[in-house]
Amino acid sequence: MGTFHAFRISGSGLTAERLRMDTIANNLANANTTRTDAGGPYRRQVPVFAEMLRDRAGAPGGVRVVGVREDNSEPRLVYDPQHPDASPDGYVAMPNVHVVKEMVDLITATRAYEANVTAINSAKAMAQKALEIGR
């Protein structure tokens, strides 16, 4: 595998993890949104990735973003009869976003991003050393 293949693979990982962090930030920003345009509370978003074994030219692939889907788990019901979106029995349907889980996912995405940066830096250092051999 060539140096540029390593850059491409790690670069695709950087792109995927950045989208994952953006999605988590959006989930955290909407953790208390009880009313959306679609109706009902905000639904947690989850990015979907797929591996690319080979690209069109036959080079090693990496990862690609397939899409972002909604988490279909049930909303949390919180008793708050004073809330404007409360049902007649006083319960409010809150988003299915769990802040602690989102923070754990954010830390995991950050670590994966850092690992890809380290891999790119290592490949770059190896390429520089290989160029120095030719002097």
MDAnalysis code that builds the backbone (N, CA, C; Angstrom):
import MDAnalysis as mda
import numpy as np

u = mda.Universe.empty(405, n_residues=135, atom_resindex=np.repeat(np.arange(135), 3), trajectory=True)
u.add_TopologyAttr("name", ["N", "CA", "C"] * 135)
u.add_TopologyAttr("resid", np.arange(1, 136))
u.add_TopologyAttr("resname", ["MET", "GLY", "THR", "PHE", "HIS", "ALA", "PHE", "ARG", "ILE", "SER", "GLY", "SER", "GLY", "LEU", "THR", "ALA", "GLU", "ARG", "LEU", "ARG", "MET", "ASP", "THR", "ILE", "ALA", "ASN", "ASN", "LEU", "ALA", "ASN", "ALA", "ASN", "THR", "THR", "ARG", "THR", "ASP", "ALA", "GLY", "GLY", "PRO", "TYR", "ARG", "ARG", "GLN", "VAL", "PRO", "VAL", "PHE", "ALA", "GLU", "MET", "LEU", "ARG", "ASP", "ARG", "ALA", "GLY", "ALA", "PRO", "GLY", "GLY", "VAL", "ARG", "VAL", "VAL", "GLY", "VAL", "ARG", "GLU", "ASP", "ASN", "SER", "GLU", "PRO", "ARG", "LEU", "VAL", "TYR", "ASP", "PRO", "GLN", "HIS", "PRO", "ASP", "ALA", "SER", "PRO", "ASP", "GLY", "TYR", "VAL", "ALA", "MET", "PRO", "ASN", "VAL", "HIS", "VAL", "VAL", "LYS", "GLU", "MET", "VAL", "ASP", "LEU", "ILE", "THR", "ALA", "THR", "ARG", "ALA", "TYR", "GLU", "ALA", "ASN", "VAL", "THR", "ALA", "ILE", "ASN", "SER", "ALA", "LYS", "ALA", "MET", "ALA", "GLN", "LYS", "ALA", "LEU", "GLU", "ILE", "GLY", "ARG"])
u.atoms.positions = np.array([
    [0.854, -1.174, 0.000],
    [0.000, 0.000, 0.000],
    [0.898, 1.234, 0.000],
    [0.582, 2.168, -0.881],
    [1.372, 3.371, -1.012],
    [1.010, 4.428, 0.014],
    [1.857, 5.424, 0.094],
    [1.642, 6.520, 1.038],
    [0.345, 7.259, 0.749],
    [0.072, 7.472, -0.532],
    [-1.138, 8.212, -0.868],
    [-2.397, 7.419, -0.530],
    [-2.302, 6.085, -0.580],
    [-3.433, 5.262, -0.158],
    [-3.696, 5.462, 1.332],
    [-2.630, 5.539, 2.110],
    [-2.783, 5.763, 3.551],
    [-3.425, 7.122, 3.814],
    [-3.021, 8.134, 3.040],
    [-3.646, 9.449, 3.178],
    [-5.136, 9.387, 2.848],
    [-5.475, 8.671, 1.775],
    [-6.864, 8.579, 1.353],
    [-7.718, 7.856, 2.403],
    [-7.194, 6.767, 2.921],
    [-7.943, 5.988, 3.912],
    [-8.144, 6.804, 5.187],
    [-7.086, 7.395, 5.693],
    [-7.204, 8.204, 6.915],
    [-8.046, 9.450, 6.672],
    [-7.937, 10.020, 5.480],
    [-8.755, 11.182, 5.148],
    [-10.236, 10.848, 5.148],
    [-10.584, 9.674, 4.647],
    [-11.997, 9.279, 4.672],
    [-12.458, 9.070, 6.110],
    [-11.576, 8.564, 6.959],
    [-11.902, 8.415, 8.376],
    [-12.095, 9.770, 9.052],
    [-11.258, 10.744, 8.695],
    [-11.421, 12.097, 9.243],
    [-12.766, 12.694, 8.845],
    [-13.141, 12.517, 7.594],
    [-14.420, 13.041, 7.120],
    [-15.586, 12.394, 7.854],
    [-15.515, 11.072, 8.012],
    [-16.592, 10.349, 8.695],
    [-16.709, 10.764, 10.159],
    [-15.593, 10.872, 10.845],
    [-15.637, 11.230, 12.266],
    [-16.064, 12.685, 12.459],
    [-15.718, 13.544, 11.522],
    [-16.179, 14.936, 11.609],
    [-17.697, 14.997, 11.477],
    [-18.254, 14.218, 10.533],
    [-19.711, 14.168, 10.393],
    [-20.346, 13.598, 11.657],
    [-19.706, 12.595, 12.223],
    [-20.218, 12.003, 13.472],
    [-20.239, 13.035, 14.598],
    [-19.170, 13.829, 14.717],
    [-19.127, 14.858, 15.757],
    [-20.167, 15.952, 15.497],
    [-20.354, 16.316, 14.230],
    [-21.382, 17.312, 13.888],
    [-22.779, 16.799, 14.244],
    [-23.029, 15.530, 13.976],
    [-24.328, 14.930, 14.286],
    [-24.558, 14.898, 15.794],
    [-23.531, 14.547, 16.548],
    [-23.637, 14.523, 18.009],
    [-23.909, 15.938, 18.536],
    [-23.216, 16.925, 17.984],
    [-23.447, 18.313, 18.414],
    [-24.882, 18.737, 18.132],
    [-25.416, 18.325, 16.990],
    [-26.812, 18.632, 16.665],
    [-27.758, 17.944, 17.643],
    [-27.457, 16.701, 17.990],
    [-28.293, 15.983, 18.967],
    [-28.284, 16.696, 20.321],
    [-27.102, 17.111, 20.763],
    [-27.001, 17.797, 22.053],
    [-27.717, 19.141, 22.022],
    [-27.634, 19.837, 20.887],
    [-28.298, 21.135, 20.775],
    [-29.822, 20.995, 20.829],
    [-30.337, 19.844, 20.418],
    [-31.781, 19.627, 20.380],
    [-32.266, 18.693, 21.483],
    [-31.490, 18.512, 22.527],
    [-31.836, 17.576, 23.598],
    [-33.117, 17.957, 24.334],
    [-33.537, 19.197, 24.229],
    [-34.769, 19.638, 24.907],
    [-35.829, 20.160, 23.937],
    [-35.674, 19.876, 22.649],
    [-36.626, 20.349, 21.641],
    [-37.844, 19.430, 21.621],
    [-38.968, 19.955, 22.065],
    [-40.180, 19.135, 22.160],
    [-41.111, 19.312, 20.970],
    [-40.819, 20.272, 20.092],
    [-41.701, 20.525, 18.955],
    [-40.857, 20.749, 17.710],
    [-41.106, 19.937, 16.679],
    [-40.388, 20.070, 15.413],
    [-41.380, 20.311, 14.282],
    [-40.863, 20.626, 13.104],
    [-41.721, 20.829, 11.934],
    [-42.455, 19.544, 11.557],
    [-41.817, 18.400, 11.800],
    [-42.434, 17.112, 11.477],
    [-43.492, 16.728, 12.510],
    [-43.532, 17.442, 13.609],
    [-44.460, 17.125, 14.691],
    [-43.797, 16.247, 15.731],
    [-44.090, 16.490, 16.969],
    [-43.503, 15.713, 18.061],
    [-42.115, 16.186, 18.418],
    [-41.481, 15.467, 19.344],
    [-40.148, 15.874, 19.794],
    [-39.076, 15.546, 18.756],
    [-37.930, 16.188, 18.927],
    [-36.765, 15.909, 18.082],
    [-36.381, 14.448, 18.230],
    [-35.959, 13.845, 17.139],
    [-35.479, 12.464, 17.167],
    [-33.970, 12.461, 16.955],
    [-33.287, 11.699, 17.782],
    [-31.836, 11.584, 17.713],
    [-31.406, 11.123, 16.324],
    [-30.355, 11.743, 15.804],
    [-29.800, 11.399, 14.494],
    [-28.557, 10.533, 14.689],
    [-28.392, 9.549, 13.804],
    [-27.253, 8.630, 13.881],
    [-26.641, 8.501, 12.493],
    [-25.335, 8.803, 12.335],
    [-24.709, 8.619, 11.022],
    [-24.490, 7.130, 10.743],
    [-24.580, 6.774, 9.469],
    [-24.381, 5.389, 9.046],
    [-23.180, 5.360, 8.111],
    [-22.206, 4.509, 8.436],
    [-20.985, 4.379, 7.648],
    [-20.913, 3.003, 7.013],
    [-20.151, 2.917, 5.927],
    [-19.874, 1.631, 5.280],
    [-18.413, 1.629, 4.864],
    [-17.813, 0.459, 4.907],
    [-16.423, 0.387, 4.491],
    [-16.336, 0.290, 2.980],
    [-15.269, 0.870, 2.439],
    [-14.975, 0.757, 1.014],
    [-13.747, -0.139, 0.909],
    [-13.934, -1.350, 0.422],
    [-12.796, -2.253, 0.309],
    [-11.821, -1.772, -0.756],
    [-12.354, -1.329, -1.873],
    [-11.532, -0.796, -2.967],
    [-12.260, 0.378, -3.594],
    [-11.505, 1.365, -4.056],
    [-12.150, 2.457, -4.795],
    [-12.247, 2.073, -6.268],
    [-12.689, 2.985, -7.110],
    [-12.900, 2.689, -8.534],
    [-11.610, 2.286, -9.255],
    [-10.488, 2.814, -8.794],
    [-9.203, 2.501, -9.427],
    [-8.573, 1.232, -8.865],
    [-9.219, 0.594, -7.900],
    [-8.693, -0.633, -7.315],
    [-7.800, -0.406, -6.108],
    [-7.651, 0.846, -5.691],
    [-6.820, 1.153, -4.528],
    [-7.608, 0.883, -3.249],
    [-6.905, 0.593, -2.145],
    [-7.613, 0.378, -0.874],
    [-8.522, 1.561, -0.562],
    [-9.694, 1.275, -0.034],
    [-10.740, 2.277, 0.123],
    [-10.683, 3.112, 1.377],
    [-11.353, 2.684, 2.411],
    [-11.498, 3.472, 3.627],
    [-12.917, 3.338, 4.138],
    [-13.523, 4.460, 4.457],
    [-14.898, 4.463, 4.960],
    [-15.675, 5.542, 4.219],
    [-16.971, 5.304, 4.030],
    [-17.804, 6.306, 3.386],
    [-19.076, 6.477, 4.192],
    [-19.663, 7.629, 4.075],
    [-20.904, 7.930, 4.776],
    [-22.057, 7.490, 3.881],
    [-22.894, 6.599, 4.410],
    [-24.053, 6.125, 3.671],
    [-25.209, 7.094, 3.853],
    [-25.343, 7.643, 5.049],
    [-26.416, 8.588, 5.320],
    [-26.538, 8.848, 6.813],
    [-27.572, 9.577, 7.142],
    [-27.889, 9.854, 8.543],
    [-29.330, 9.427, 8.746],
    [-29.558, 8.572, 9.731],
    [-30.916, 8.076, 9.981],
    [-31.385, 8.528, 11.355],
    [-32.688, 8.437, 11.555],
    [-33.274, 8.777, 12.850],
    [-33.274, 7.551, 13.754],
    [-32.995, 7.770, 15.013],
    [-33.116, 6.722, 16.027],
    [-34.606, 6.557, 16.317],
    [-35.114, 5.339, 16.158],
    [-36.552, 5.103, 16.310],
    [-36.980, 4.754, 17.723],
    [-36.094, 4.911, 18.695],
    [-36.495, 4.606, 20.070],
    [-37.549, 5.613, 20.535],
    [-38.311, 5.191, 21.500],
    [-39.428, 6.003, 21.996],
    [-38.921, 7.260, 22.706],
    [-39.687, 8.344, 22.615],
    [-39.305, 9.552, 23.364],
    [-39.478, 9.326, 24.867],
    [-38.729, 10.095, 25.627],
    [-38.853, 10.037, 27.089],
    [-40.094, 10.818, 27.498],
    [-40.843, 10.290, 28.430],
    [-42.004, 11.012, 28.955],
    [-41.632, 11.620, 30.296],
    [-41.806, 12.929, 30.402],
    [-41.458, 13.668, 31.617],
    [-42.725, 14.351, 32.107],
    [-42.975, 14.220, 33.403],
    [-44.158, 14.852, 33.976],
    [-43.880, 16.324, 34.226],
    [-44.577, 17.179, 33.483],
    [-44.445, 18.631, 33.623],
    [-45.742, 19.266, 33.124],
    [-46.755, 19.313, 33.976],
    [-48.060, 19.814, 33.527],
    [-48.047, 21.290, 33.109],
    [-47.032, 22.061, 33.494],
    [-46.957, 23.471, 33.135],
    [-46.353, 23.703, 31.744],
    [-45.759, 22.671, 31.164],
    [-45.100, 22.801, 29.854],
    [-46.160, 23.001, 28.758],
    [-45.907, 23.890, 27.798],
    [-46.901, 24.140, 26.745],
    [-47.199, 22.919, 25.864],
    [-46.284, 21.965, 25.796],
    [-46.501, 20.767, 24.978],
    [-46.959, 19.568, 25.798],
    [-47.378, 19.800, 27.032],
    [-47.819, 18.702, 27.899],
    [-49.138, 18.129, 27.394],
    [-49.279, 16.823, 27.538],
    [-50.536, 16.162, 27.186],
    [-51.561, 16.454, 28.281],
    [-52.817, 16.090, 28.075],
    [-53.834, 16.348, 29.105],
    [-53.511, 15.726, 30.466],
    [-52.748, 14.618, 30.467],
    [-52.375, 14.004, 31.749],
    [-51.091, 14.587, 32.331],
    [-50.502, 15.611, 31.675],
    [-49.357, 16.330, 32.244],
    [-47.993, 15.851, 31.793],
    [-47.920, 14.892, 30.890],
    [-46.629, 14.364, 30.434],
    [-46.184, 15.042, 29.142],
    [-44.889, 15.303, 29.062],
    [-44.291, 15.916, 27.876],
    [-43.398, 14.873, 27.214],
    [-43.572, 14.705, 25.903],
    [-42.703, 13.804, 25.135],
    [-41.403, 14.553, 24.838],
    [-40.327, 14.083, 25.458],
    [-39.015, 14.707, 25.284],
    [-38.211, 13.912, 24.252],
    [-37.209, 14.543, 23.629],
    [-36.387, 13.833, 22.638],
    [-35.721, 12.590, 23.230],
    [-35.427, 11.629, 22.352],
    [-34.776, 10.396, 22.768],
    [-33.249, 10.563, 22.815],
    [-32.806, 11.752, 23.146],
    [-31.379, 12.073, 23.258],
    [-30.969, 11.934, 24.720],
    [-29.965, 11.090, 24.960],
    [-29.410, 10.918, 26.307],
    [-28.047, 11.605, 26.314],
    [-27.935, 12.656, 27.081],
    [-26.744, 13.510, 27.061],
    [-25.479, 12.726, 27.401],
    [-25.538, 11.840, 28.378],
    [-24.341, 11.082, 28.770],
    [-23.889, 10.187, 27.620],
    [-24.815, 9.508, 26.972],
    [-24.472, 8.656, 25.836],
    [-23.876, 9.487, 24.708],
    [-24.436, 10.651, 24.451],
    [-23.906, 11.522, 23.396],
    [-22.487, 11.974, 23.730],
    [-22.228, 12.282, 24.995],
    [-20.880, 12.715, 25.389],
    [-19.874, 11.579, 25.239],
    [-20.282, 10.354, 25.590],
    [-19.396, 9.191, 25.402],
    [-19.112, 9.003, 23.916],
    [-20.150, 9.114, 23.079],
    [-19.963, 8.998, 21.632],
    [-19.055, 10.102, 21.106],
    [-19.179, 11.301, 21.665],
    [-18.332, 12.414, 21.248],
    [-16.868, 12.153, 21.584],
    [-16.614, 11.622, 22.765],
    [-15.230, 11.293, 23.154],
    [-14.671, 10.217, 22.225],
    [-15.489, 9.202, 21.912],
    [-15.052, 8.130, 21.012],
    [-14.743, 8.683, 19.626],
    [-15.596, 9.555, 19.117],
    [-15.370, 10.154, 17.792],
    [-14.113, 11.013, 17.792],
    [-13.892, 11.741, 18.874],
    [-12.696, 12.582, 18.978],
    [-11.438, 11.733, 18.978],
    [-11.458, 10.629, 19.707],
    [-10.288, 9.729, 19.749],
    [-10.028, 9.103, 18.376],
    [-11.083, 8.716, 17.683],
    [-10.919, 8.142, 16.343],
    [-10.363, 9.192, 15.379],
    [-10.829, 10.433, 15.501],
    [-10.315, 11.522, 14.677],
    [-8.821, 11.713, 14.942],
    [-8.453, 11.743, 16.221],
    [-7.040, 11.910, 16.589],
    [-6.190, 10.760, 16.061],
    [-6.727, 9.534, 16.080],
    [-5.986, 8.379, 15.572],
    [-5.734, 8.519, 14.071],
    [-6.712, 9.025, 13.338],
    [-6.529, 9.231, 11.900],
    [-5.519, 10.335, 11.623],
    [-5.518, 11.382, 12.436],
    [-4.511, 12.448, 12.280],
    [-3.118, 11.884, 12.530],
    [-2.983, 11.052, 13.554],
    [-1.693, 10.422, 13.858],
    [-1.235, 9.534, 12.709],
    [-2.160, 8.787, 12.114],
    [-1.806, 7.922, 10.984],
    [-1.334, 8.755, 9.797],
    [-2.002, 9.871, 9.525],
    [-1.576, 10.750, 8.425],
    [-0.196, 11.329, 8.707],
    [0.026, 11.770, 9.926],
    [1.337, 12.328, 10.277],
    [2.439, 11.279, 10.173],
    [2.154, 10.051, 10.557],
    [3.144, 8.972, 10.443],
    [3.454, 8.679, 8.979],
    [2.430, 8.613, 8.145],
    [2.646, 8.368, 6.715],
    [3.440, 9.511, 6.092],
    [3.142, 10.727, 6.520],
    [3.873, 11.889, 6.003],
    [5.337, 11.826, 6.421],
    [5.611, 11.451, 7.664],
    [6.995, 11.342, 8.139],
    [7.747, 10.248, 7.382],
    [7.082, 9.127, 7.111],
    [7.728, 8.054, 6.354],
    [8.041, 8.504, 4.932],
    [7.125, 9.246, 4.319],
    [7.362, 9.739, 2.965],
    [8.540, 10.722, 2.949],
    [8.630, 11.570, 3.952],
    [9.733, 12.513, 4.031],
    [11.062, 11.781, 4.193],
    [11.092, 10.746, 5.035],
    [12.312, 9.970, 5.216],
    [12.703, 9.244, 3.937],
    [11.709, 8.749, 3.206],
    [11.995, 8.069, 1.938],
    [12.587, 9.041, 0.929],
    [12.128, 10.278, 0.914],
    [12.685, 11.280, 0.011],
    [14.111, 11.647, 0.401],
    [14.405, 11.625, 1.698],
    [15.755, 11.943, 2.160],
    [16.758, 10.866, 1.759],
    [16.285, 9.634, 1.629],
    [17.179, 8.531, 1.214],
    [17.729, 8.794, -0.181],
    [16.899, 9.363, -1.025],
    [17.295, 9.610, -2.407],
    [18.291, 10.743, -2.588],
    [18.629, 11.469, -1.567],
    [19.566, 12.590, -1.700],
    [20.965, 12.151, -1.863],
])
